[in-house]
Amino acid sequence: MKTIKEQYKEIVCGWNEERTENVTNRCTEIADEFAIGFAEWIVNASVHNERWTKISDIKKLLEIYKKKDYE
């Protein structure tokens, strides 16, 4: 499996090497921040809100988090 950075690099390839590296690094930072936010939300939600602990489908939890995060 390719790393997130490798996947982003494939998307933005075609630009000069420096631009590709800069965009790839920033996209990776954004993905990392989002993943950390989701993990923290899961931990806090399961401690403070029992209804989330009843949902075992991680994709469903991610959809709930994304809607919460953008509202």
BABA-560477 format. One line per field, with one value per atom (N, C-alpha, C): x, y, z; residue number from 0; residue in three letters. Coordinates in nm, 4 decimals. Example, Ala and Ser with C-alpha at 12.3 -4.5 7.8 and 13.67 -1.06 7.14 Angstrom:
X	1.3190; 1.2300; 1.3200; 1.2850; 1.3670; 1.2900
Y	-0.5690; -0.4500; -0.3300; -0.2250; -0.1060; 0.0030
Z	0.7800; 0.7800; 0.7800; 0.7080; 0.7140; 0.7870
n	0; 0; 0; 1; 1; 1
res	ala; ala; ala; ser; ser; ser
//
This chain:
X	0.0848; 0.0000; 0.0894; 0.0530; 0.1300; 0.0990; 0.1977; 0.1751; 0.0860; 0.0300; -0.0517; 0.0304; 0.1525; 0.2380; 0.2607; 0.2851; 0.3053; 0.1799; 0.0637; -0.0614; -0.0839; -0.0574; -0.0704; 0.0293; 0.1497; 0.2534; 0.2100; 0.1426; 0.0921; -0.0120; -0.0934; -0.1985; -0.1391; -0.0385; 0.0158; 0.1384; 0.1770; 0.2938; 0.2670; 0.3717; 0.3567; 0.4021; 0.3981; 0.4544; 0.6045; 0.6759; 0.8181; 0.8360; 0.9513; 0.9769; 0.9555; 1.0003; 0.9851; 0.8382; 0.7617; 0.6174; 0.5452; 0.5789; 0.5178; 0.5451; 0.6685; 0.7057; 0.6324; 0.6232; 0.5548; 0.4068; 0.3402; 0.1970; 0.1751; 0.2583; 0.2466; 0.2640; 0.3625; 0.3849; 0.2662; 0.2104; 0.0966; -0.0268; -0.0511; -0.1643; -0.1480; -0.0269; 0.0006; -0.0232; 0.0172; -0.0077; -0.1574; -0.2342; -0.3792; -0.4406; -0.3992; -0.4510; -0.4158; -0.2929; -0.2507; -0.3346; -0.3547; -0.4349; -0.5776; -0.6344; -0.7701; -0.7765; -0.6784; -0.6765; -0.6629; -0.5778; -0.5608; -0.6894; -0.7523; -0.8802; -0.9867; -0.9919; -1.0895; -1.0615; -0.9358; -0.9001; -0.9353; -0.9043; -0.9380; -1.0883; -1.1622; -1.3076; -1.3646; -1.3109; -1.3564; -1.3357; -1.2162; -1.1861; -1.2808; -1.2943; -1.3807; -1.5274; -1.5705; -1.7104; -1.7465; -1.6575; -1.6885; -1.6897; -1.6151; -1.6135; -1.7368; -1.7745; -1.8802; -2.0158; -2.0253; -2.1513; -2.1695; -2.2529; -2.2694; -2.3273; -2.4007; -2.4619; -2.3567; -2.2406; -2.1354; -2.0741; -2.0672; -2.0053; -2.0879; -2.2148; -2.3006; -2.2825; -2.2127; -2.1874; -2.0531; -2.0558; -1.9317; -1.8705; -1.9455; -1.8950; -1.8122; -1.6820; -1.5909; -1.6212; -1.6682; -1.7035; -1.8223; -1.9171; -2.0323; -1.9855; -1.8970; -1.8428; -1.7668; -1.6924; -1.6196; -1.7161; -1.8258; -1.9260; -1.9863; -2.0131; -2.0660; -1.9639; -1.8386; -1.7324; -1.7175; -1.7194; -1.7029; -1.8165; -1.9381; -2.0516; -2.0388; -1.9959; -1.9772; -1.8674; -1.7606; -1.6433; -1.6689; -1.7583; -1.7809; -1.9041; -1.9799; -2.1010; -2.0679
Y	-0.1180; 0.0000; 0.1245; 0.2209; 0.3442; 0.4357; 0.5145; 0.6122; 0.7237; 0.8012; 0.9157; 1.0113; 1.0362; 1.1276; 1.0772; 0.9488; 0.8930; 0.9082; 0.8890; 0.9031; 1.0480; 1.1427; 1.2837; 1.3210; 1.2687; 1.3002; 1.2572; 1.1433; 1.0970; 1.1940; 1.2498; 1.3420; 1.4724; 1.5237; 1.6546; 1.6472; 1.5274; 1.5181; 1.5933; 1.6360; 1.7149; 1.8579; 1.9010; 2.0305; 2.0109; 2.1196; 2.1030; 2.0317; 1.9739; 1.8889; 1.9632; 2.0877; 2.1636; 2.1894; 2.2294; 2.2557; 2.1271; 2.0188; 1.8893; 1.8534; 1.8719; 1.8385; 1.9287; 2.0573; 2.1505; 2.1180; 2.0937; 2.0617; 1.9280; 1.8314; 1.6991; 1.7078; 1.7833; 1.7978; 1.8650; 1.9690; 2.0388; 1.9491; 1.8746; 1.7812; 1.6757; 1.6282; 1.5295; 1.5886; 1.7127; 1.7804; 1.7923; 1.8292; 1.8418; 1.7064; 1.6019; 1.4673; 1.4235; 1.4528; 1.4187; 1.4920; 1.6213; 1.7008; 1.6481; 1.6112; 1.5575; 1.4237; 1.3377; 1.2062; 1.2196; 1.3108; 1.3338; 1.3887; 1.4825; 1.5370; 1.4297; 1.3404; 1.2316; 1.1379; 1.1034; 1.0142; 1.0776; 1.2062; 1.2761; 1.2823; 1.3059; 1.3116; 1.1761; 1.0687; 0.9334; 0.9091; 0.9416; 0.9202; 1.0032; 1.1311; 1.2186; 1.1814; 1.1467; 1.1110; 0.9838; 0.8862; 0.7604; 0.7791; 0.8758; 0.9026; 0.9831; 1.0802; 1.1748; 1.1483; 1.0581; 1.0392; 0.8915; 0.8254; 0.6810; 0.6418; 0.7303; 0.6900; 0.6609; 0.7265; 0.6984; 0.5610; 0.5191; 0.3899; 0.2740; 0.2988; 0.1936; 0.1773; 0.2679; 0.2588; 0.1902; 0.0730; -0.0026; 0.0185; 0.0803; 0.1027; 0.2309; 0.2164; 0.3307; 0.4292; 0.3801; 0.4704; 0.5582; 0.5035; 0.5809; 0.6888; 0.6527; 0.7509; 0.8617; 0.8245; 0.9242; 1.0208; 0.9699; 1.0567; 1.1535; 1.1058; 1.1920; 1.2994; 1.2616; 1.3573; 1.4622; 1.4207; 1.5155; 1.6167; 1.5735; 1.6663; 1.7622; 1.7114; 1.7931; 1.8944; 1.8521; 1.9359; 2.0525; 2.0347; 2.1383; 2.2231; 2.1912; 2.2690; 2.3927
Z	0.0000; 0.0000; 0.0000; -0.0811; -0.0909; 0.0265; 0.0660; 0.1721; 0.1193; 0.2106; 0.1711; 0.0856; 0.1268; 0.0523; -0.0904; -0.1068; -0.2408; -0.3267; -0.2651; -0.3390; -0.3828; -0.2929; -0.3294; -0.4385; -0.4291; -0.5263; -0.6666; -0.6770; -0.8058; -0.8621; -0.7758; -0.8196; -0.8721; -0.8048; -0.8401; -0.9303; -0.9725; -1.0592; -1.1900; -1.2529; -1.3742; -1.3524; -1.2259; -1.1923; -1.1753; -1.1549; -1.1286; -0.9943; -0.9750; -0.8570; -0.7255; -0.7173; -0.5934; -0.5633; -0.6626; -0.6435; -0.6044; -0.6709; -0.6379; -0.4925; -0.4501; -0.3121; -0.2126; -0.2401; -0.1504; -0.1363; -0.2487; -0.2447; -0.1764; -0.2090; -0.1468; 0.0046; 0.0496; 0.1935; 0.2614; 0.1992; 0.2606; 0.2652; 0.1593; 0.1586; 0.2674; 0.2854; 0.3893; 0.5278; 0.5485; 0.6763; 0.7041; 0.6031; 0.6189; 0.6542; 0.5840; 0.6123; 0.7540; 0.7960; 0.9323; 1.0361; 1.0145; 1.1084; 1.1168; 1.0027; 1.0004; 1.0737; 1.0493; 1.1147; 1.2659; 1.3092; 1.4531; 1.5130; 1.4434; 1.4906; 1.5026; 1.4045; 1.4081; 1.5247; 1.5448; 1.6561; 1.7905; 1.8054; 1.9304; 1.9497; 1.8420; 1.8501; 1.8920; 1.8353; 1.8717; 2.0206; 2.0690; 2.2106; 2.2972; 2.2670; 2.3458; 2.3330; 2.2124; 2.1905; 2.2654; 2.2655; 2.3340; 2.4845; 2.5347; 2.6780; 2.7184; 2.6358; 2.6735; 2.6098; 2.5159; 2.4463; 2.4125; 2.4878; 2.4712; 2.3365; 2.2703; 2.1432; 2.0371; 2.0415; 1.9434; 1.9695; 2.0945; 2.1248; 2.0698; 2.0394; 1.9851; 1.8345; 1.7702; 1.6268; 1.6059; 1.5460; 1.5270; 1.3885; 1.2972; 1.1617; 1.1588; 1.1408; 1.1455; 1.0325; 0.9179; 0.8075; 0.8461; 0.9175; 0.9644; 1.0626; 1.1524; 1.2464; 1.1733; 1.0697; 0.9920; 0.9241; 0.8703; 0.8074; 0.9095; 1.0289; 1.1356; 1.1692; 1.1820; 1.2144; 1.1044; 0.9797; 0.8692; 0.8669; 0.8920; 0.8948; 1.0127; 1.1260; 1.2450; 1.2221; 1.1583; 1.1409; 1.0461; 0.9509; 0.8506; 0.8771; 0.9778; 1.0079; 1.0866
n	0; 0; 0; 1; 1; 1; 2; 2; 2; 3; 3; 3; 4; 4; 4; 5; 5; 5; 6; 6; 6; 7; 7; 7; 8; 8; 8; 9; 9; 9; 10; 10; 10; 11; 11; 11; 12; 12; 12; 13; 13; 13; 14; 14; 14; 15; 15; 15; 16; 16; 16; 17; 17; 17; 18; 18; 18; 19; 19; 19; 20; 20; 20; 21; 21; 21; 22; 22; 22; 23; 23; 23; 24; 24; 24; 25; 25; 25; 26; 26; 26; 27; 27; 27; 28; 28; 28; 29; 29; 29; 30; 30; 30; 31; 31; 31; 32; 32; 32; 33; 33; 33; 34; 34; 34; 35; 35; 35; 36; 36; 36; 37; 37; 37; 38; 38; 38; 39; 39; 39; 40; 40; 40; 41; 41; 41; 42; 42; 42; 43; 43; 43; 44; 44; 44; 45; 45; 45; 46; 46; 46; 47; 47; 47; 48; 48; 48; 49; 49; 49; 50; 50; 50; 51; 51; 51; 52; 52; 52; 53; 53; 53; 54; 54; 54; 55; 55; 55; 56; 56; 56; 57; 57; 57; 58; 58; 58; 59; 59; 59; 60; 60; 60; 61; 61; 61; 62; 62; 62; 63; 63; 63; 64; 64; 64; 65; 65; 65; 66; 66; 66; 67; 67; 67; 68; 68; 68; 69; 69; 69; 70; 70; 70
res	met; met; met; lys; lys; lys; thr; thr; thr; ile; ile; ile; lys; lys; lys; glu; glu; glu; gln; gln; gln; tyr; tyr; tyr; lys; lys; lys; glu; glu; glu; ile; ile; ile; val; val; val; cys; cys; cys; gly; gly; gly; trp; trp; trp; asn; asn; asn; glu; glu; glu; glu; glu; glu; arg; arg; arg; thr; thr; thr; glu; glu; glu; asn; asn; asn; val; val; val; thr; thr; thr; asn; asn; asn; arg; arg; arg; cys; cys; cys; thr; thr; thr; glu; glu; glu; ile; ile; ile; ala; ala; ala; asp; asp; asp; glu; glu; glu; phe; phe; phe; ala; ala; ala; ile; ile; ile; gly; gly; gly; phe; phe; phe; ala; ala; ala; glu; glu; glu; trp; trp; trp; ile; ile; ile; val; val; val; asn; asn; asn; ala; ala; ala; ser; ser; ser; val; val; val; his; his; his; asn; asn; asn; glu; glu; glu; arg; arg; arg; trp; trp; trp; thr; thr; thr; lys; lys; lys; ile; ile; ile; ser; ser; ser; asp; asp; asp; ile; ile; ile; lys; lys; lys; lys; lys; lys; leu; leu; leu; leu; leu; leu; glu; glu; glu; ile; ile; ile; tyr; tyr; tyr; lys; lys; lys; lys; lys; lys; lys; lys; lys; asp; asp; asp; tyr; tyr; tyr; glu; glu; glu
//
